[in-house]
Amino acid sequence: MHWISAPFKILWRIWFYLLVALPIVVLFPVLLILISRDAWYPLYFKIARGWGRFVLTGMGFWPSVKRLERHRKEQSYMFVANHQSMTDIMLMLHAVGRPFVFVGKKELAAIPVFGFFYKRTCILVDRSNAQSRKAVFEQAQERLRNGLSVCIFPEGGVPDDESIVLDSFKDGAFRLAIEHQIPIAPLVFYDNKKRFPFRFFGGVPGRMRALVLPTIPTSGMELRQKQELRNQTRNLILEELKGQKLLKK
């Protein structure tokens, strides 16, 4: 019966890319002005949040965010979450109200329309290039000094094997958090893999749940403790994901 639903899945996927591109095309002149000055980035971020909600709602997803802690407006954070889907970007924008900058793979810059602003407002990384990884730290440090927060998906990508609940974490986010003495702000995304996986014919509309976990302080920590911080953060997210799987059985 898959052949019956296949045409609808194809149209649904095409619809996703149309939703991503349409607001950017309509607001192109405004966005172009806002990214021309760092001081205007908070306003650009507000529009980006609206864009994220527009895409999620248009796809038939309704986000539901539970908060175990409220983030302070005057504080910079290192936001991290499990990486499951292209919709992780939109859900992160919806869930976090404080302006932040994504650190993401450079391949996304090739997406028409979206990529134009992505490469001008996000910190791009080529994980196969050591020089690129070094440049990421320099750019992230500059954004943090300007009072912004940073968001990194520490798995570094979405595993091809969908049975993997949570892949191993890279050190980058935790090194930056310790160097700048900013707290780790972990989030858990429960449903994105089910709602909109990378499999072309996978996915279904429905609720997208996110949990904002309590922050993990880094005050007083040294770089030699980055693996300890990384493992602590990963374990918190993993236990929450495993607990949800058990509840469904």
N, CA, C and O of each residue as an XYZ file, in Angstrom:
996
protein
N       0.821     -1.215      0.000
C       0.000      0.000      0.000
C       0.863      1.276      0.000
O       0.340      2.389     -0.057
N       2.187      1.093      0.064
C       3.049      2.264      0.090
C       2.934      3.097     -1.188
O       3.096      4.317     -1.165
N       2.653      2.418     -2.303
C       2.577      3.145     -3.573
C       1.394      4.109     -3.606
O       1.404      5.079     -4.363
N       0.374      3.844     -2.787
C      -0.793      4.737     -2.726
C      -0.434      6.049     -2.034
O      -0.826      7.128     -2.479
N       0.317      5.939     -0.939
C       0.668      7.151     -0.173
C       1.881      7.887     -0.731
O       2.116      9.043     -0.379
N       2.654      7.230     -1.599
C       3.895      7.825     -2.109
C       3.695      9.199     -2.748
O       4.458     10.113     -2.436
N       2.701      9.393     -3.635
C       2.523     10.723     -4.237
C       2.259     11.824     -3.201
O       2.724     12.954     -3.350
N       1.507     11.476     -2.153
C       1.216     12.461     -1.107
C       2.479     12.795     -0.316
O       2.689     13.943      0.073
N       3.323     11.778     -0.081
C       4.571     12.014      0.639
C       5.500     12.917     -0.172
O       6.172     13.791      0.377
N       5.526     12.693     -1.479
C       6.362     13.521     -2.348
C       5.899     14.973     -2.307
O       6.709     15.890     -2.170
N       4.579     15.175     -2.426
C       4.029     16.532     -2.372
C       4.279     17.178     -1.017
O       4.549     18.376     -0.926
N       4.186     16.376      0.025
C       4.410     16.881      1.390
C       5.855     17.363      1.556
O       6.103     18.398      2.175
N       6.801     16.606      1.000
C       8.215     17.002      1.062
C       8.465     18.275      0.258
O       9.183     19.170      0.702
N       7.875     18.344     -0.910
C       8.015     19.559     -1.728
C       7.422     20.760     -0.996
O       7.979     21.858     -1.018
N       6.284     20.531     -0.349
C       5.618     21.586      0.424
C       6.537     22.122      1.526
O       6.539     23.321      1.805
N       7.310     21.240      2.147
C       8.249     21.648      3.196
C       9.238     22.687      2.649
O       9.452     23.733      3.261
N       9.831     22.390      1.503
C      10.822     23.304      0.944
C      10.187     24.616      0.485
O      10.826     25.667      0.532
N       8.939     24.554      0.045
C       8.222     25.781     -0.316
C       7.983     26.647      0.920
O       8.136     27.868      0.869
N       7.605     26.004      2.036
C       7.382     26.737      3.281
C       8.671     27.367      3.790
O       8.658     28.482      4.311
N       9.779     26.657      3.642
C      11.077     27.183      4.053
C      11.432     28.422      3.245
O      11.911     29.414      3.795
N      11.196     28.363      1.934
C      11.653     29.423      1.035
C      10.719     30.625      0.982
O      11.189     31.758      0.876
N       9.402     30.407      1.052
C       8.445     31.486      0.801
C       8.631     32.712      1.694
O       8.723     33.820      1.166
N       8.691     32.569      3.025
C       8.864     33.776      3.859
C      10.182     34.485      3.588
O      10.262     35.711      3.658
N      11.227     33.699      3.274
C      12.536     34.303      3.012
C      12.481     35.151      1.739
O      13.042     36.246      1.696
N      11.808     34.645      0.709
C      11.678     35.386     -0.545
C      10.862     36.664     -0.323
O      11.236     37.738     -0.795
N       9.751     36.536      0.395
C       8.869     37.694      0.630
C       9.579     38.772      1.445
O       9.450     39.963      1.165
N      10.338     38.334      2.467
C      10.977     39.290      3.375
C      12.440     39.564      3.011
O      13.184     40.139      3.806
N      12.842     39.156      1.827
C      14.251     39.235      1.447
C      14.864     40.624      1.675
O      15.930     40.708      2.285
N      14.238     41.721      1.210
C      14.853     43.050      1.418
C      15.021     43.390      2.898
O      16.041     43.949      3.302
N      14.013     43.050      3.701
C      14.080     43.346      5.142
C      15.193     42.545      5.800
O      15.978     43.085      6.578
N      15.259     41.260      5.487
C      16.285     40.402      6.070
C      17.684     40.852      5.652
O      18.628     40.803      6.441
N      17.798     41.280      4.427
C      19.094     41.731      3.927
C      19.593     42.938      4.721
O      20.782     43.052      5.022
N      18.673     43.828      5.052
C      19.040     45.003      5.853
C      19.423     44.583      7.275
O      20.404     45.083      7.826
N      18.661     43.678      7.861
C      18.888     43.301      9.257
C      20.202     42.560      9.474
O      20.792     42.656     10.550
N      20.666     41.827      8.472
C      21.932     41.102      8.654
C      23.147     41.981      8.342
O      24.287     41.533      8.458
N      22.899     43.229      7.949
C      24.014     44.119      7.586
C      24.711     44.704      8.812
O      25.833     45.202      8.715
N      24.034     44.641      9.981
C      24.639     45.177     11.209
C      24.403     44.210     12.354
O      23.299     43.693     12.525
N      25.451     43.966     13.140
C      25.343     43.041     14.277
C      24.292     43.499     15.284
O      23.624     42.678     15.912
N      24.153     44.804     15.432
C      23.213     45.350     16.425
C      21.771     45.003     16.092
O      20.910     45.019     16.972
N      21.500     44.691     14.833
C      20.130     44.383     14.418
C      19.837     42.880     14.450
O      18.730     42.457     14.117
N      20.815     42.081     14.845
C      20.609     40.633     14.837
C      19.439     40.182     15.728
O      18.702     39.286     15.316
N      19.226     40.754     16.925
C      18.080     40.328     17.745
C      16.741     40.449     17.010
O      15.863     39.604     17.183
N      16.579     41.496     16.193
C      15.335     41.634     15.431
C      15.269     40.569     14.330
O      14.218     39.977     14.083
N      16.402     40.341     13.684
C      16.472     39.257     12.690
C      16.085     37.924     13.337
O      15.377     37.116     12.735
N      16.551     37.704     14.558
C      16.257     36.456     15.264
C      14.760     36.309     15.539
O      14.217     35.209     15.440
N      14.098     37.406     15.881
C      12.649     37.347     16.115
C      11.911     36.901     14.852
O      10.972     36.108     14.910
N      12.357     37.430     13.711
C      11.741     37.024     12.448
C      12.041     35.559     12.165
O      11.182     34.833     11.664
N      13.260     35.121     12.483
C      13.633     33.720     12.285
C      12.766     32.792     13.138
O      12.389     31.708     12.692
N      12.453     33.212     14.351
C      11.564     32.411     15.208
C      10.172     32.284     14.573
O       9.573     31.209     14.566
N       9.680     33.395     14.048
C       8.385     33.344     13.370
C       8.421     32.441     12.150
O       7.465     31.718     11.869
N       9.537     32.491     11.425
C       9.727     31.600     10.263
C       9.686     30.143     10.698
O       9.050     29.318     10.042
N      10.363     29.818     11.803
C      10.375     28.447     12.292
C       8.984     27.951     12.638
O       8.618     26.824     12.307
N       8.223     28.783     13.294
C       6.851     28.400     13.658
C       5.973     28.267     12.422
O       5.115     27.387     12.350
N       6.193     29.142     11.456
C       5.429     29.101     10.205
C       5.650     27.765      9.491
O       4.697     27.149      9.015
N       6.901     27.322      9.417
C       7.216     26.056      8.745
C       6.601     24.876      9.495
O       5.990     24.000      8.883
N       6.760     24.852     10.809
C       6.223     23.737     11.600
C       4.704     23.653     11.469
O       4.152     22.577     11.239
N       4.035     24.788     11.618
C       2.570     24.800     11.527
C       2.109     24.417     10.128
O       1.152     23.658      9.974
N       2.785     24.935      9.111
C       2.409     24.633      7.732
C       2.567     23.178      7.375
O       1.884     22.678      6.481
N       3.473     22.478      8.073
C       3.689     21.050      7.827
C       2.749     20.168      8.636
O       2.770     18.945      8.499
N       1.937     20.775      9.467
C       1.020     19.986     10.291
C       1.623     19.536     11.602
O       1.132     18.593     12.222
N       2.696     20.210     12.038
C       3.319     19.906     13.322
C       2.888     20.965     14.332
O       2.849     22.153     14.013
N       2.567     20.537     15.541
C       2.300     21.532     16.572
C       3.280     21.316     17.726
O       3.230     20.302     18.422
N       4.181     22.302     17.915
C       5.208     22.174     18.946
C       4.654     22.341     20.345
O       3.774     23.166     20.591
N       5.187     21.544     21.255
C       4.791     21.588     22.665
C       6.065     21.587     23.499
O       6.827     20.621     23.479
N       6.295     22.678     24.233
C       7.545     22.834     24.977
C       7.263     22.820     26.480
O       6.458     23.607     26.979
N       7.932     21.922     27.185
C       7.870     21.873     28.648
C       9.195     22.403     29.190
O      10.263     21.984     28.744
N       9.126     23.315     30.141
C      10.340     23.952     30.663
C      10.545     23.599     32.134
O       9.687     23.861     32.977
N      11.697     23.000     32.424
C      12.072     22.737     33.806
C      12.884     23.899     34.379
O      13.155     23.954     35.578
N      13.268     24.829     33.494
C      13.989     26.024     33.922
C      13.793     27.119     32.879
O      13.746     26.847     31.680
N      13.681     28.350     33.346
C      13.579     29.500     32.448
C      14.960     30.109     32.245
O      15.711     30.289     33.204
N      15.292     30.422     31.006
C      16.583     31.027     30.720
C      16.529     32.532     30.979
O      15.545     33.197     30.656
N      17.600     33.050     31.567
C      17.671     34.477     31.890
C      18.083     35.286     30.661
O      18.967     34.873     29.911
N      17.448     36.427     30.458
C      17.691     37.245     29.271
C      19.102     37.807     29.230
O      19.672     37.983     28.153
N      19.670     38.090     30.399
C      20.984     38.733     30.429
C      22.135     37.725     30.363
O      23.301     38.121     30.359
N      21.821     36.444     30.313
C      22.838     35.396     30.345
C      23.047     34.775     28.965
O      22.080     34.517     28.248
N      24.305     34.536     28.593
C      24.603     33.762     27.385
C      24.639     32.276     27.744
O      25.040     31.899     28.845
N      24.215     31.445     26.801
C      24.157     30.001     27.029
C      24.775     29.253     25.857
O      24.940     29.793     24.763
N      25.108     28.013     26.115
C      25.442     27.069     25.057
C      24.264     26.102     24.956
O      24.137     25.184     25.767
N      23.406     26.309     23.961
C      22.237     25.453     23.775
C      22.643     24.193     23.013
O      23.303     24.268     21.976
N      22.245     23.046     23.533
C      22.533     21.768     22.873
C      21.266     20.914     22.897
O      20.432     21.044     23.792
N      21.137     20.042     21.904
C      19.992     19.130     21.841
C      20.368     17.933     20.980
O      21.339     17.974     20.224
N      19.589     16.874     21.106
C      19.774     15.724     20.217
C      19.338     16.107     18.803
O      18.421     16.907     18.617
N      20.011     15.521     17.814
C      19.795     15.892     16.405
C      19.079     14.748     15.700
O      19.604     13.638     15.616
N      17.859     15.025     15.185
C      17.031     13.967     14.604
C      16.539     14.266     13.200
O      16.221     13.345     12.448
N      16.471     15.550     12.832
C      15.711     15.906     11.643
C      16.073     17.321     11.186
O      16.672     18.087     11.942
N      15.708     17.664      9.946
C      15.856     19.046      9.489
C      14.984     20.001     10.296
O      15.278     21.193     10.384
N      13.919     19.481     10.882
C      13.021     20.329     11.663
C      13.587     20.694     13.033
O      12.982     21.483     13.759
N      14.746     20.126     13.398
C      15.370     20.485     14.671
C      15.672     21.982     14.724
O      15.559     22.606     15.779
N      16.052     22.547     13.592
C      16.348     23.988     13.533
C      15.109     24.792     13.898
O      15.173     25.716     14.708
N      13.982     24.433     13.295
C      12.745     25.181     13.546
C      12.264     25.011     14.989
O      11.804     25.966     15.613
N      12.376     23.785     15.511
C      11.911     23.552     16.874
C      12.812     24.262     17.884
O      12.329     24.758     18.901
N      14.101     24.313     17.614
C      15.014     25.030     18.501
C      14.677     26.523     18.511
O      14.669     27.152     19.569
N      14.401     27.086     17.340
C      14.015     28.494     17.273
C      12.725     28.749     18.047
O      12.586     29.775     18.713
N      11.796     27.821     17.958
C      10.529     27.971     18.679
C      10.734     27.881     20.187
O      10.127     28.636     20.947
N      11.584     26.963     20.616
C      11.710     26.651     22.049
C      12.549     27.665     22.810
O      12.376     27.830     24.017
N      13.463     28.350     22.115
C      14.408     29.251     22.788
C      14.087     30.693     22.419
O      14.081     31.054     21.242
N      13.824     31.509     23.424
C      13.463     32.895     23.164
C      14.646     33.841     23.099
O      14.538     34.931     22.538
N      15.777     33.436     23.667
C      16.957     34.319     23.696
C      17.724     34.211     22.388
O      17.942     33.095     21.916
N      18.153     35.332     21.770
C      18.896     35.264     20.497
C      20.146     34.399     20.593
O      20.944     34.539     21.520
N      20.301     33.524     19.644
C      21.482     32.672     19.589
C      21.899     32.490     18.138
O      21.166     32.845     17.215
N      23.076     31.935     17.957
C      23.623     31.674     16.626
C      23.867     30.173     16.495
O      24.451     29.550     17.382
N      23.416     29.603     15.386
C      23.654     28.189     15.138
C      25.088     27.958     14.674
O      25.649     28.765     13.932
N      25.673     26.849     15.117
C      26.870     26.296     14.491
C      26.413     25.074     13.721
O      25.901     24.124     14.314
N      26.591     25.086     12.401
C      26.051     24.000     11.582
C      26.957     23.638     10.420
O      27.896     24.364     10.094
N      26.665     22.518      9.808
C      27.508     22.026      8.716
C      27.351     22.912      7.482
O      26.269     23.422      7.190
N      28.455     23.076      6.774
C      28.491     24.009      5.648
C      27.615     23.549      4.484
O      27.231     24.369      3.650
N      27.289     22.253      4.409
C      26.498     21.736      3.297
C      25.136     22.403      3.192
O      24.584     22.522      2.098
N      24.576     22.852      4.354
C      23.255     23.478      4.326
C      23.261     24.814      3.592
O      22.212     25.298      3.167
N      24.433     25.404      3.445
C      24.529     26.680      2.731
C      24.212     26.526      1.253
O      23.978     27.519      0.565
N      24.202     25.292      0.754
C      23.921     25.046     -0.665
C      22.423     25.031     -0.965
O      22.029     25.032     -2.131
N      21.578     25.017      0.081
C      20.126     25.008     -0.132
C      19.703     26.357     -0.712
O      20.004     27.390     -0.116
N      19.018     26.380     -1.851
C      18.608     27.654     -2.459
C      17.795     28.519     -1.496
O      16.998     27.999     -0.715
N      17.990     29.795     -1.549
C      17.296     30.821     -0.754
C      17.689     30.723      0.720
O      18.304     31.644      1.257
N      17.337     29.608      1.381
C      17.669     29.419      2.790
C      19.171     29.562      3.010
O      19.604     30.215      3.959
N      19.965     28.950      2.131
C      21.403     28.952      2.295
C      22.030     30.328      2.260
O      23.066     30.556      2.886
N      21.408     31.259      1.529
C      21.945     32.621      1.421
C      22.058     33.261      2.798
O      23.093     33.840      3.127
N      21.006     33.166      3.607
C      21.023     33.764      4.937
C      21.698     32.850      5.954
O      22.295     33.322      6.922
N      21.602     31.559      5.734
C      22.235     30.597      6.641
C      23.733     30.868      6.753
O      24.273     30.934      7.858
N      24.408     31.025      5.609
C      25.861     31.203      5.642
C      26.274     32.596      6.112
O      27.442     32.815      6.434
N      25.330     33.543      6.154
C      25.653     34.894      6.605
C      25.317     35.128      8.071
O      25.768     36.112      8.657
N      24.545     34.255      8.661
C      24.148     34.455     10.057
C      24.565     33.307     10.969
O      24.574     33.464     12.190
N      24.907     32.170     10.403
C      25.320     31.027     11.211
C      26.831     30.837     11.105
O      27.483     31.426     10.243
N      27.373     30.014     11.985
C      28.794     29.675     11.956
C      28.916     28.327     11.269
O      28.426     27.320     11.780
N      29.563     28.303     10.119
C      29.624     27.083      9.313
C      30.890     26.298      9.625
O      31.959     26.867      9.848
N      30.743     24.980      9.636
C      31.883     24.119      9.933
C      31.993     23.012      8.892
O      31.002     22.390      8.508
N      33.205     22.788      8.454
C      33.545     21.635      7.615
C      34.283     20.666      8.522
O      35.462     20.859      8.819
N      33.591     19.628      8.960
C      34.152     18.741      9.983
C      35.358     17.945      9.487
O      36.097     17.373     10.288
N      35.555     17.908      8.186
C      36.710     17.188      7.650
C      37.943     18.080      7.557
O      39.017     17.621      7.168
N      37.787     19.357      7.915
C      38.867     20.323      7.764
C      39.233     20.905      9.133
O      38.427     21.593      9.758
N      40.454     20.622      9.591
C      40.892     21.082     10.906
C      40.915     22.604     10.990
O      40.600     23.171     12.036
N      41.283     23.266      9.902
C      41.326     24.723      9.874
C      39.929     25.322     10.047
O      39.751     26.343     10.712
N      38.943     24.664      9.433
C      37.559     25.113      9.559
C      37.077     24.980     10.999
O      36.396     25.863     11.519
N      37.433     23.874     11.633
C      37.022     23.674     13.029
C      37.629     24.735     13.943
O      36.985     25.186     14.889
N      38.862     25.128     13.660
C      39.506     26.178     14.445
C      38.796     27.514     14.241
O      38.603     28.273     15.191
N      38.407     27.798     12.990
C      37.709     29.048     12.684
C      36.366     29.132     13.400
O      35.922     30.219     13.769
N      35.720     27.985     13.595
C      34.438     27.948     14.309
C      34.599     28.512     15.710
O      33.772     29.304     16.159
N      35.655     28.111     16.402
C      35.877     28.587     17.763
C      36.096     30.096     17.782
O      35.598     30.789     18.670
N      36.827     30.594     16.820
C      37.091     32.026     16.772
C      35.806     32.816     16.531
O      35.575     33.841     17.172
N      34.972     32.340     15.606
C      33.707     33.033     15.321
C      32.746     32.943     16.491
O      32.073     33.918     16.826
N      32.679     31.761     17.119
C      31.782     31.583     18.263
C      32.209     32.463     19.432
O      31.366     33.032     20.127
N      33.506     32.574     19.647
C      33.998     33.432     20.713
C      33.594     34.885     20.498
O      33.239     35.590     21.443
N      33.652     35.320     19.248
C      33.259     36.694     18.930
C      31.772     36.921     19.226
O      31.401     37.949     19.792
N      30.927     35.965     18.847
C      29.487     36.106     19.095
C      29.198     36.112     20.598
O      28.361     36.882     21.068
N      29.884     35.263     21.339
C      29.674     35.208     22.782
C      30.123     36.514     23.451
O      29.482     36.991     24.387
N      31.211     37.075     22.969
C      31.677     38.355     23.519
C      30.664     39.467     23.261
O      30.593     40.440     24.012
N      29.881     39.316     22.192
C      28.847     40.301     21.862
C      27.543     40.056     22.613
O      26.545     40.740     22.380
N      27.558     39.073     23.517
C      26.389     38.831     24.367
C      25.368     37.864     23.812
O      24.321     37.657     24.425
N      25.649     37.263     22.658
C      24.729     36.276     22.093
C      24.969     34.906     22.716
O      25.962     34.696     23.412
N      24.067     33.995     22.465
C      24.252     32.601     22.835
C      24.589     31.805     21.581
O      24.478     32.308     20.463
N      24.998     30.568     21.779
C      25.369     29.694     20.670
C      24.592     28.390     20.790
O      24.343     27.904     21.893
N      24.211     27.831     19.648
C      23.516     26.537     19.623
C      24.320     25.560     18.771
O      24.649     25.847     17.620
N      24.629     24.409     19.351
C      25.344     23.352     18.652
C      24.615     22.025     18.884
O      24.227     21.713     20.010
N      24.433     21.256     17.823
C      23.956     19.876     17.969
C      25.199     19.005     18.095
O      25.849     18.717     17.090
N      25.545     18.578     19.318
C      26.861     17.974     19.546
C      27.069     16.597     18.924
O      28.194     16.096     18.919
N      26.022     15.975     18.402
C      26.231     14.719     17.666
C      26.940     14.974     16.338
O      27.554     14.070     15.770
N      26.852     16.199     15.856
C      27.541     16.563     14.632
C      26.817     16.175     13.366
O      27.308     16.450     12.271
N      25.670     15.548     13.482
C      24.898     15.111     12.324
C      23.835     14.121     12.772
O      23.797     13.720     13.935
N      22.984     13.736     11.855
C      21.924     12.769     12.145
C      22.388     11.382     11.707
O      22.718     11.194     10.537
N      22.421     10.404     12.618
C      22.875      9.059     12.244
C      22.006      8.454     11.147
O      20.787      8.628     11.145
N      22.641      7.741     10.211
C      21.882      7.049      9.165
C      21.019      5.946      9.750
O      19.932      5.667      9.245
N      21.498      5.323     10.807
C      20.764      4.242     11.469
C      19.740      4.854     12.425
O      20.109      5.398     13.466
N      18.465      4.767     12.077
C      17.415      5.403     12.888
C      17.174      4.700     14.215
O      16.449      5.214     15.067
N      17.782      3.516     14.400
C      17.623      2.810     15.674
C      18.526      3.407     16.763
O      18.341      3.123     17.946
N      19.493      4.227     16.364
C      20.383      4.876     17.337
C      19.596      5.960     18.070
O      19.124      6.916     17.456
N      19.461      5.804     19.371
C      18.693      6.769     20.165
C      19.445      8.092     20.284
O      18.857      9.165     20.149
N      20.752      8.003     20.540
C      21.567      9.206     20.687
C      23.008      8.853     20.342
O      23.609      7.980     20.968
N      23.553      9.534     19.350
C      24.921      9.256     18.917
C      25.917      9.875     19.899
O      25.534     10.624     20.797
N      27.198      9.552     19.717
C      28.234     10.125     20.575
C      28.325     11.633     20.354
O      27.981     12.130     19.282
N      28.790     12.358     21.370
C      28.898     13.809     21.322
C      30.334     14.227     21.003
O      31.294     13.608     21.460
N      30.455     15.293     20.207
C      31.748     15.921     19.974
C      32.044     16.893     21.126
O      31.141     17.268     21.874
N      33.307     17.293     21.261
C      33.737     18.114     22.399
C      33.504     19.616     22.222
O      33.494     20.353     23.208
N      33.316     20.085     20.977
C      33.352     21.509     20.685
C      32.485     22.386     21.572
O      32.957     23.389     22.108
N      31.221     22.015     21.731
C      30.291     22.844     22.513
C      30.751     22.979     23.958
O      30.596     24.034     24.573
N      31.308     21.924     24.483
C      31.672     21.892     25.902
C      32.993     22.624     26.154
O      33.196     23.220     27.212
N      33.870     22.569     25.178
C      35.103     23.356     25.264
C      34.772     24.842     25.268
O      35.301     25.591     26.090
N      33.900     25.278     24.355
C      33.520     26.686     24.291
C      32.823     27.141     25.572
O      33.078     28.233     26.079
N      31.941     26.285     26.085
C      31.198     26.642     27.297
C      32.137     26.843     28.478
O      31.948     27.763     29.274
N      33.144     25.990     28.596
C      34.101     26.118     29.698
C      34.996     27.331     29.493
O      35.259     28.075     30.438
N      35.466     27.534     28.269
C      36.343     28.675     27.997
C      35.675     30.003     28.319
O      36.331     30.937     28.781
N      34.355     30.087     28.073
C      33.627     31.339     28.309
C      32.805     31.299     29.594
O      32.084     32.245     29.913
N      32.924     30.185     30.331
C      32.232     30.061     31.612
C      30.743     30.350     31.488
O      30.158     31.043     32.320
N      30.144     29.808     30.441
C      28.697     29.952     30.246
C      28.033     28.593     30.463
O      28.631     27.563     30.153
N      26.810     28.573     30.990
C      26.159     27.290     31.269
C      25.720     26.553     30.009
O      25.397     27.156     28.986
N      25.721     25.243     30.122
C      25.131     24.394     29.090
C      23.617     24.379     29.311
O      23.148     24.161     30.428
N      22.857     24.614     28.237
C      21.394     24.600     28.320
C      20.874     23.462     27.441
O      20.665     23.659     26.244
N      20.661     22.272     28.016
C      20.255     21.121     27.200
C      18.754     21.085     26.929
O      17.943     21.439     27.786
N      18.401     20.650     25.719
C      17.014     20.417     25.345
C      16.897     19.003     24.803
O      17.857     18.442     24.274
N      15.710     18.440     24.942
C      15.428     17.101     24.414
C      14.306     17.214     23.395
O      13.241     17.756     23.693
N      14.544     16.701     22.190
C      13.526     16.633     21.143
C      13.076     15.178     21.027
O      13.875     14.294     20.715
N      11.795     14.941     21.281
C      11.297     13.566     21.351
C      10.811     13.016     20.003
O      11.023     11.842     19.701
N      10.170     13.849     19.207
C       9.352     13.336     18.106
C       9.839     13.676     16.703
O       9.262     13.196     15.727
N      10.885     14.490     16.574
C      11.263     14.989     15.254
C      11.646     13.880     14.279
O      11.359     13.968     13.085
N      12.292     12.844     14.790
C      12.694     11.730     13.915
C      11.463     11.014     13.360
O      11.450     10.588     12.205
N      10.439     10.888     14.187
C       9.204     10.236     13.747
C       8.411     11.147     12.810
O       7.850     10.687     11.815
N       8.368     12.443     13.135
C       7.552     13.373     12.361
C       8.141     13.682     10.986
O       7.418     13.753      9.992
N       9.495     13.869     10.938
C      10.091     14.280      9.670
C      11.519     13.743      9.570
O      12.474     14.510      9.689
N      11.673     12.442      9.355
C      13.018     11.864      9.246
C      13.652     12.223      7.909
O      13.010     12.811      7.038
N      14.920     11.860      7.761
C      15.599     12.120      6.497
C      15.170     11.137      5.414
O      15.399     11.395      4.232
N      14.561     10.027      5.784
C      13.984      9.116      4.783
C      12.919      9.871      4.005
O      12.012     10.457      4.598
N      13.023      9.861      2.686
C      12.157     10.699      1.863
C      10.670     10.375      2.053
O       9.831     11.276      2.068
N      10.355      9.102      2.195
C       8.944      8.722      2.302
C       8.505      8.500      3.755
O       7.444      7.933      4.011
N       9.325      8.950      4.688
C       8.964      8.825      6.095
C       8.318     10.093      6.628
O       8.359     11.144      5.989
N       7.727      9.979      7.798
C       7.177     11.146      8.476
C       5.665     11.193      8.490
O       4.993     10.577      7.662
N       5.149     11.936      9.449
C       3.702     12.081      9.599
C       3.429     13.333     10.440
O       4.171     13.592     11.388
N       2.393     14.117     10.129
C       2.071     15.281     10.967
C       1.720     14.872     12.386
O       1.350     13.725     12.636
N       1.835     15.805     13.303
C       1.498     15.525     14.692
C       2.255     16.434     15.644
O       2.894     17.403     15.235
N       2.166     16.096     16.927
C       2.787     16.919     17.967
C       4.297     16.722     17.999
O       4.793     15.605     17.850
N       5.027     17.831     18.197
C       6.478     17.804     18.364
C       6.796     18.317     19.769
O       6.644     19.501     20.069
N       7.241     17.394     20.617
C       7.503     17.759     22.007
C       8.977     18.102     22.220
O       9.871     17.478     21.648
N       9.201     19.105     23.053
C      10.558     19.475     23.457
C      10.567     19.684     24.966
O       9.603     20.188     25.543
N      11.659     19.293     25.589
C      11.828     19.489     27.030
C      13.077     20.338     27.254
O      14.160     20.006     26.772
N      12.914     21.434     27.988
C      14.045     22.279     28.367
C      14.528     21.819     29.736
O      13.858     22.035     30.746
N      15.701     21.182     29.761
C      16.257     20.657     30.999
C      16.925     21.775     31.808
O      17.242     22.827     31.254
N      17.138     21.563     33.091
C      17.886     22.555     33.881
C      19.287     22.762     33.317
O      19.905     21.826     32.809
N      19.778     23.981     33.408
C      21.113     24.281     32.888
C      22.195     23.616     33.740
O      21.992     23.299     34.911
N      23.346     23.420     33.107
C      24.502     22.820     33.778
C      25.567     23.900     33.896
O      26.107     24.335     32.879
N      25.884     24.345     35.107
C      26.850     25.435     35.253
C      28.273     24.985     34.897
O      28.637     23.822     35.073
N      29.054     25.922     34.398
C      30.461     25.640     34.083
C      31.401     26.545     34.871
O      32.617     26.489     34.687
N      30.851     27.369     35.738
C      31.662     28.300     36.512
C      32.722     27.541     37.308
O      32.402     26.625     38.066
N      33.972     27.926     37.131
C      35.064     27.292     37.860
C      35.628     26.049     37.189
O      36.647     25.520     37.632
N      34.979     25.570     36.119
C      35.474     24.377     35.441
C      36.688     24.714     34.575
O      36.831     25.839     34.096
N      37.558     23.722     34.383
C      38.735     23.871     33.537
C      38.601     22.995     32.306
O      37.811     22.051     32.284
N      39.392     23.318     31.269
C      39.283     22.601     29.997
C      39.475     21.096     30.142
O      38.895     20.324     29.377
N      40.271     20.673     31.101
C      40.490     19.237     31.286
C      39.207     18.509     31.705
O      39.156     17.279     31.692
N      38.178     19.270     32.074
C      36.910     18.684     32.505
C      35.864     18.642     31.390
O      34.706     18.305     31.636
N      36.275     18.988     30.155
C      35.287     19.070     29.072
C      34.631     17.723     28.784
O      33.442     17.678     28.469
N      35.381     16.623     28.885
C      34.789     15.316     28.633
C      33.785     14.945     29.720
O      32.751     14.333     29.449
N      34.103     15.321     30.938
C      33.170     15.098     32.047
C      31.864     15.857     31.809
O      30.777     15.321     32.022
N      31.986     17.119     31.362
C      30.810     17.942     31.066
C      30.037     17.359     29.889
O      28.808     17.293     29.912
N      30.770     16.937     28.861
C      30.140     16.318     27.682
C      29.353     15.087     28.075
O      28.208     14.926     27.651
N      29.944     14.210     28.879
C      29.282     12.966     29.268
C      28.078     13.231     30.169
O      27.052     12.560     30.062
N      28.213     14.211     31.052
C      27.091     14.567     31.932
C      25.895     15.038     31.116
O      24.761     14.634     31.371
N      26.153     15.888     30.141
C      25.082     16.421     29.296
C      24.443     15.322     28.462
O      23.218     15.230     28.384
N      25.262     14.499     27.845
C      24.739     13.411     26.999
C      23.898     12.440     27.824
O      22.845     11.989     27.372
N      24.356     12.121     29.022
C      23.616     11.176     29.866
C      22.246     11.718     30.254
O      21.274     10.964     30.312
N      22.163     13.008     30.518
C      20.872     13.613     30.867
C      19.881     13.483     29.708
O      18.727     13.105     29.910
N      20.337     13.797     28.501
C      19.475     13.720     27.323
C      19.122     12.268     27.012
O      17.975     11.959     26.691
N      20.115     11.377     27.110
C      19.895      9.967     26.799
C      18.899      9.324     27.753
O      18.019      8.579     27.322
N      19.032      9.606     29.042
C      18.102      9.023     30.023
C      16.675      9.483     29.767
O      15.733      8.708     29.930
N      16.513     10.737     29.368
C      15.174     11.252     29.073
C      14.592     10.557     27.845
O      13.415     10.194     27.840
N      15.395     10.370     26.814
C      14.931      9.696     25.598
C      14.601      8.232     25.867
O      13.593      7.721     25.381
N      15.438      7.566     26.631
C      15.189      6.162     26.970
C      13.934      6.028     27.819
O      13.169      5.077     27.656
N      13.720      6.987     28.733
C      12.516      6.955     29.566
C      11.251      7.075     28.725
O      10.245      6.431     29.024
N      11.291      7.887     27.687
C      10.133      8.028     26.799
C       9.876      6.755     26.021
O       8.723      6.380     25.807
N      10.948      6.075     25.590
C      10.785      4.828     24.849
C      10.150      3.758     25.716
O       9.310      2.983     25.258
N      10.562      3.727     26.971
C      10.000      2.734     27.899
C       8.523      2.992     28.157
O       7.731      2.057     28.272
N       8.152      4.282     28.249
C       6.752      4.639     28.486
C       5.840      4.185     27.350
O       4.670      3.870     27.568
N       6.398      4.155     26.115
C       5.601      3.794     24.949
C       5.403      2.297     24.812
O       4.514      1.849     24.089
N       6.240      1.510     25.514
C       6.125      0.055     25.395
C       4.945     -0.491     26.184
O       4.711     -1.700     26.187
